[in-house]
Amino acid sequence: MKLGKVEFCRFLQILALFLCLSGMNQAELSRSRSKPYFQSGRTRTKRSWVWNQFFVLEEYMGTDPLYVGKLHSDVDKGDGSIKYILSGEGASSIFIIDENTGDIHATKRLDREEQAYYTLRAQALDRLTNKPVEPESEFVIKIQDINDNEPKFLDGPYTAGVPEMSPVGTSVVQVTATDADDPTYGNSARVVYSILQGQPYFSVEPKTGIIKTALPNMDREAKDQYLLVIQAKDMVGQNGGLSGTTSVTVTLTDVNDNPPRFPRRSYQYNVPESLPVASVVARIKAADADVGPNAEMEYKIVDGDGLGVFKISVDKDTQEGIITIQKELDFEAKTSYTLRIEAANMHVDPRFLSLGPFSDMTTVKIIVEDVDEPPVFTTHLYSMVVSEAAKVGTIIGTVAAHDPDASNSPVRYSIDRNTDLERYFNIDANSGVITTAKSLDRETNAVHNITVLAMESQNPAQTGRGYVAITILDINDNAPEFAMEYETTVCENAQPGQVIQKISAIDKDDPPNGHQFYFSLTAEAANNHNFTLQDNKDNTATVLTRRNGFRRQEQSVFYLPIFIVDSGSPSLSSTNTLTIRVCDCDADGIAQTCNAEAYILPAGLSTGALIAILACVLTLLVLVLLIVTMRRRKKEPLIFDEERDIRENIVRYDDEGGGEEDTEAFDMAALRNLNIIRDTKTRRDVTPEIQFLSRPTFKSIPDNVIFREFIWERLKEADVDPCAPPYDSLQTYAFEGNGSVAESLSSLDSISSNSDQNYDYLSDWGPRFKRLADMYGTGPDCLYS
C-alpha cells in the first residue's frame, strides 16, 4: 500500500522520535565507580557524571512541550536534596528543566534552517547550601532535520543562446537549484532535474542541470526563441519530495546559412543625361535572411559596357548596392548601358558551403534620356595674352562653343559684364572673337578674368559659360622715381666726400630680367660745388659733399636734381629733386636744429623769450581793438530804459532780380518802372510782329526824389499807426512806382474806354493767350473752340 505525502512525513517524524528515545540511556548520567565527590575541603579524583548529545526533531507541531532528555547525578538520592540548573543558548526561553527530576523540554517550535544546534550548560546544586555537588558541564542539543524546504533556483529565471543549426547535445546553459535541508542527513537535500516544457527541442541532465539541444538543424529563420520550464525535486525525485521550477529563455543565434539572392534577374532605370557626376542612379539589394555580420554583402560590377561610367558601393546600414555616375552622360554619344552586378556575402561559414554559392548575379540596364543642354565650350578655361600697348579693337583671341543636342542650334556670344565692369573687352556675337574696347594698363590690372556666355539662338534660356583669363603683357611705360620721400640733411661742419644720403628708385613696370637703374646729376647740376652723386651699380646711388662748411644764414636749403634712367626698351628717365637742408649738428653728427631764422635773433634771446614777446604783442593788439570798439559805441546811451526792448531783428531779402530783361544782378534800375527812359529792346517773349505796340518812353524823375517821398509817406503811416511796435525796426517796402508802362489791362476800364486799341492780334499767339483774346478781342468767340 502506497503512503501519501503527509503520511510519509509523519512516519519519518515517528521514526526519528524513536531513534531519539532509544538513545536516552546514553544521555542519562551514569554512576562513576570512583571515590565520591567532596565539596570544599574534600578531594575527588574523578567526575561522577558525563554529558552526552541530545537530538530534537524540528518543526514539532504538538500542544505539549517536546521532551528532549533527562539529566541525573549519581549524588542525587531521590530525596529532593539536589536541584538542577540549566544555562546557555535558549535556556529558559526555548529549553526548560525540571529542577527536581532533571527533565528537559522544548517549549517552542524549532527550525533547523534557522539554527542547527544549541550549546547549554548544566549543574547540580545542593538545595540547602546552593553549592554545586558536581562540576558544571556543557552539552549540545542538535536539531534533527526533516524535509520541510523545497529546492529553489536562486539565479533564475535564465536566458541563454545557442547557434542555430547546432548538433544534438550542444550545451546551452546549466541551471542550479539549492535545498535548505540538511544534505548530510537523508535525501532531503538531494535534488534531481527534469524538463517540464521545451521538448522535444531541448533536454536537461537530471543530476547536473545542464540543458542541451535535443533536435538537429534548428533554424533561426523559422523560430528564433524558445521558453523552457525546468523542475528541481528533492528526495532524489521520489514521491513525497518537494520541488521548485524556473524558466529558461533560449535564443537561437544567427549563423551564415543563407546565401544572398536578388529578387529579380534584371532591373531597368531611366536617367537624364544632365545628371551631375556622383549622383545616385539606382539602388538594388540582394535578399539575405541572415542578420548582422552574416548578412553583410559587397557588390561589384563584373561585366558590361559602363565599367568606367558607373560605380557601385554598399550602404552599410541597409546593405543596398548604390550605383552612381563617375562620368558625365551624353545622350548623343550613348543612349543606354548594361551592367552585370554580383552580390556576395563577406563572411562565409565553411560548414554551410553545401547550401549553395553565397553570391548571386543580376543585370541592370540604364537608359539615358535626352535633355536640352546648354552650349558647351571647347575648353573650360581659355588663356590669352595682350600687350598693354594694344590699340582699341585689337584682336586678343577667339572662343568657341557648340550646341551638344541633335538640333545643333546656332550659338551667340556675350560677355558677362559683372566680370568686366569697366568694359575693357568686346566679343563678336557670332564669331566669338574677343577684342579690346579700352586702353589697358598692366600696372592697374595685370590679369582680367572674364566670363563668356554662349546662348542658343532658338532657346536663349540655355546658356553655357566659358572662362577666359587675359594676361596683360608689360611695356616700359613708367619712368623710374625715388623709392621714398627722402629727408636729407647736411651738417654745417660737413667735410668733403662725406656721405649724406643713399637713394634708390622704383619702377611700376615689371621687366622680365628685373630692374636696372642708372643715376646721375642733371647737366645743370653736374658742375655744382656743393654735392656730387655716385652710382653704386646696384640700383642705389650715394650723395656726397664736395666742400666743407655750410652756413644756414647763407643758404639753408639746397635742391639737387637727380637723373634716373631704367633699362627698359626703350628706356625711360625722370628727374627727381632731392631736398637737402643745412642743420646744426652735435659732435656725433646728429642734427639738432635746421631752422635758419635762429641766426637772425639777437644773441642771448631764447625761444621762451621770443614766445613771451609775441604774447605781449598780441595782448596789446587786443586792447587796442577793444578801445576802438568802445569809442564807436559812445554815441549810444550807456544806460537803457528798462521798458526799452533791446533785440536783434532778422532781415530777409527776397530779391529775385529784374526778370528776363535784367542782365546785371541787383540792378536797381530794373525796379524803377515809373517814368524811366527805357532803351528799346526786343523782348524774348514777344513776337517781332508786335514790337510797334511798345509805348513811348518817358524821362525819369530823379531817383532820390521818388524814393525819398515814398519812404517818408511810409514813416508817417507807421508813426500814427497804433498797432506798430514801440521800437524801431527795419521796415520792408514793396515799392512799385507810380504806374505801369503797359497801363491798366483791367476789364472794367477797357469796357468803358473809348480807346481805339485793337487786341485781335492776341488770337494769333496761340492757346496760352486764349483767355486774353476772349476778353479783349473783337473776333468771333469760336476762334479756339
PESULNOR-V705122 format. One record per pair of residues at least 12 apart in sequence whose ideal C-beta (glycine too) atoms are under 6 Angstrom apart, sorted by the first residue. I is the first residue (numbers start at 1). J is the second residue. D is the distance in Angstrom with one decimal. If there is no record, write none. Layout:
i->[I/I]
j->[J/J]
d->[D/D]
//
This chain:
i->[5/8/13/16/16/17/20/26/27/27/27/28/28/29/29/29/31/32/32/34/47/48/49/49/51/51/53/54/54/54/55/55/56/56/56/56/57/58/58/58/58/58/59/59/60/65/65/66/67/68/68/69/70/70/71/71/71/72/73/73/75/81/82/83/83/83/84/84/84/84/85/86/86/87/88/88/88/89/89/90/91/94/110/112/112/113/116/117/117/118/119/121/121/123/145/145/145/147/147/149/149/149/150/150/151/151/151/151/151/151/152/152/153/153/156/157/157/158/158/158/159/160/160/160/161/161/163/163/164/164/164/164/164/165/165/165/166/168/168/169/170/171/171/172/172/173/174/174/175/175/176/177/177/177/179/179/187/187/188/190/191/191/192/192/192/192/193/193/193/194/195/196/196/197/198/200/200/201/201/201/202/202/204/218/220/220/221/224/225/226/227/228/229/229/230/230/231/231/232/254/254/254/255/256/256/256/256/257/258/258/258/259/259/260/260/260/260/260/260/261/261/262/262/262/263/266/267/267/268/269/269/270/270/272/272/273/273/273/273/273/274/277/278/279/280/280/281/282/283/283/284/285/286/286/293/296/297/297/297/298/298/298/299/299/299/299/299/300/301/301/302/302/303/304/304/304/305/306/306/309/309/310/311/311/329/331/331/335/336/337/338/339/340/341/341/342/342/343/344/345/372/373/373/374/374/374/375/375/375/375/375/376/376/377/377/378/381/382/382/383/384/384/384/385/385/387/388/388/388/388/388/389/390/392/393/394/395/395/396/397/398/398/399/399/399/400/401/401/403/409/409/409/410/411/412/412/412/413/413/413/413/413/414/415/415/415/416/416/419/419/420/423/424/424/425/440/442/442/443/446/447/448/449/450/451/451/452/452/474/474/476/476/476/478/478/478/479/479/480/480/480/480/480/480/481/481/482/483/483/483/488/488/488/489/489/489/490/490/490/491/491/492/492/494/495/496/496/496/497/498/499/499/500/501/502/502/503/504/504/505/505/507/511/516/517/517/517/518/519/519/519/520/521/522/522/522/525/529/529/530/530/531/531/531/532/532/550/552/552/553/556/556/557/558/559/560/561/561/562/562/563/581/645/649/649/651/658/673/674/674/674/675/675/675/676/677/677/677/678/710/714/747/759/759/760/760/760/762/763/763/763/770]
j->[240/240/57/57/144/57/55/52/52/54/69/70/72/49/72/73/74/46/48/46/135/74/73/134/137/139/140/68/69/141/142/144/68/106/141/143/144/110/111/112/143/146/146/148/109/105/107/106/105/104/106/104/102/103/84/102/122/102/124/134/133/127/124/99/125/127/97/99/102/124/123/120/122/121/119/120/121/118/119/118/120/108/143/143/145/180/143/140/142/141/140/136/138/136/181/182/185/181/188/179/180/181/242/244/177/179/191/232/234/244/178/244/177/246/246/246/247/173/175/248/249/172/173/250/251/253/253/255/218/219/220/252/255/217/255/257/213/213/216/212/213/210/212/211/250/211/209/210/209/230/209/191/232/244/191/234/235/236/234/236/232/234/206/233/236/237/206/209/232/231/230/229/231/229/228/214/215/214/215/226/214/228/230/252/252/254/289/252/251/250/249/248/245/247/246/248/243/245/244/290/291/294/349/290/294/347/349/352/288/289/290/356/358/286/288/297/343/345/360/287/360/286/360/362/287/363/284/364/365/282/366/367/369/369/371/329/330/331/368/371/371/325/324/325/322/324/323/323/320/322/321/320/343/360/347/346/319/343/345/314/344/346/312/314/321/341/343/342/339/341/340/342/340/338/339/340/337/337/339/326/327/323/324/326/368/368/370/368/367/366/365/364/363/362/364/359/361/360/359/358/462/404/405/462/463/464/401/403/411/454/464/404/464/401/466/400/467/399/468/469/396/397/470/471/473/473/440/441/442/472/475/475/436/436/435/436/433/435/434/434/432/433/432/452/466/432/454/464/456/456/457/458/457/454/429/455/457/427/429/432/452/454/453/427/450/452/451/453/450/451/450/437/437/438/437/472/472/474/508/472/471/470/469/468/465/467/466/468/509/510/509/568/572/507/508/509/572/574/505/507/517/564/566/574/574/576/576/504/505/506/501/578/580/581/583/591/550/580/582/585/589/550/584/545/548/545/547/548/544/545/542/544/543/543/540/542/541/539/540/517/564/566/568/567/539/564/566/565/535/541/564/563/533/561/563/575/561/546/547/546/558/543/546/560/544/546/582/582/596/599/582/596/581/580/577/578/575/577/576/578/575/594/727/729/730/730/670/737/737/738/739/698/700/701/700/697/699/700/697/735/733/775/776/777/777/778/779/777/777/779/783/784]
d->[4.5/4.5/5.9/5.0/5.3/6.0/4.7/5.2/4.8/5.9/4.6/5.9/5.4/3.9/4.4/5.5/3.7/5.8/4.5/3.7/6.0/5.3/5.3/5.6/4.5/3.9/5.0/5.3/4.4/4.6/5.5/5.0/5.4/5.7/5.8/5.6/4.7/5.0/5.8/4.5/4.9/5.8/5.8/5.5/6.0/3.7/5.0/4.3/5.7/4.3/5.6/5.3/5.4/5.2/5.5/3.7/5.3/5.2/4.4/5.2/4.8/5.4/5.4/4.2/5.4/4.9/5.5/5.2/4.5/5.8/4.9/6.0/5.7/4.8/5.6/3.5/4.7/4.3/5.5/4.9/5.8/5.2/5.2/4.1/4.9/4.7/5.6/5.4/4.4/4.7/5.6/5.7/5.2/4.5/5.7/3.7/4.9/5.8/3.9/5.8/3.9/5.0/3.6/5.0/3.9/4.8/4.8/3.9/5.6/4.5/5.9/5.2/5.1/3.7/3.3/5.7/4.3/5.8/5.9/4.3/4.8/5.0/3.7/5.3/4.7/4.9/5.1/5.3/5.8/5.9/3.8/4.3/5.6/5.6/6.0/5.8/5.4/5.8/5.3/5.2/4.6/5.8/5.6/4.5/5.7/5.4/5.4/4.7/4.5/5.3/5.6/5.3/3.3/6.0/5.8/5.1/4.8/5.1/5.9/4.9/4.9/5.3/4.5/5.8/6.0/4.1/5.3/4.6/5.5/5.0/5.9/4.3/5.2/3.8/3.5/5.6/5.9/5.8/5.2/5.8/5.4/5.7/5.8/6.0/4.2/5.4/4.7/5.0/5.1/4.7/5.8/4.1/5.7/5.8/5.5/6.0/5.5/4.9/5.4/5.4/5.1/5.4/5.7/5.5/3.8/5.9/4.4/4.5/5.8/4.2/4.9/5.3/4.2/3.8/4.5/5.5/4.9/6.0/5.4/5.5/5.1/5.0/5.1/4.1/5.9/4.3/6.0/4.7/4.6/4.5/5.4/4.6/5.6/4.8/5.0/4.4/6.0/4.3/5.2/5.6/4.7/5.5/5.8/5.4/5.9/5.6/4.6/4.6/4.9/5.7/4.8/4.5/3.8/5.6/5.3/4.6/5.4/5.1/6.0/6.0/6.0/5.6/4.8/5.7/3.7/6.0/5.3/5.7/5.3/5.7/5.1/5.0/3.7/5.2/3.8/5.3/5.7/3.6/5.5/5.9/5.0/5.6/5.4/5.2/5.1/5.0/4.1/5.2/5.1/4.6/5.1/4.6/5.9/5.6/5.7/5.9/5.2/5.5/3.6/4.4/5.9/5.0/5.8/4.2/5.5/4.2/4.2/5.4/4.8/4.0/3.9/5.2/5.7/4.5/3.7/4.9/4.9/5.7/4.5/5.2/5.0/4.0/4.9/4.7/5.7/4.5/4.7/5.9/4.4/5.0/5.7/4.8/5.4/5.6/5.4/4.9/5.9/5.3/4.7/5.5/5.2/5.0/4.4/5.3/5.4/5.6/3.7/5.6/5.7/4.4/5.5/4.5/4.4/5.0/4.9/5.3/5.9/5.1/5.5/4.7/6.0/5.7/4.9/5.3/5.8/6.0/4.0/5.6/4.7/4.6/4.9/5.6/5.9/4.9/5.7/5.3/4.2/4.8/4.6/5.5/5.4/4.4/5.4/5.1/5.7/5.9/4.5/5.8/5.6/5.0/5.4/2.8/5.8/5.9/4.1/4.9/4.2/3.9/4.4/4.6/5.5/4.5/4.8/6.0/5.7/5.9/4.9/4.4/5.8/4.7/4.4/5.9/4.7/5.0/4.6/4.9/5.8/5.5/5.7/3.7/5.8/5.1/6.0/4.9/5.0/5.8/5.7/5.4/5.5/4.8/5.5/5.6/5.5/4.3/5.9/5.3/5.4/6.0/4.7/4.6/5.1/5.5/6.0/3.8/4.9/5.7/5.9/4.5/4.6/3.6/5.8/5.0/5.0/4.4/5.0/5.9/5.1/5.8/5.8/5.9/5.9/5.8/5.9/5.5/5.3/5.1/4.6/4.8/4.5/4.3/5.2/3.6/5.5/4.3/5.3/4.5/5.3/5.3/5.3/5.7/5.5/4.7/4.9/5.5/5.8/5.4/2.5/4.8/3.2/4.1/5.9/4.6/4.9/5.5/4.3/4.8/5.5/5.8/5.1/5.7/5.6/5.8/3.8/5.5/5.0/5.8/5.5/5.7/5.6/5.7/5.2/4.8]
//
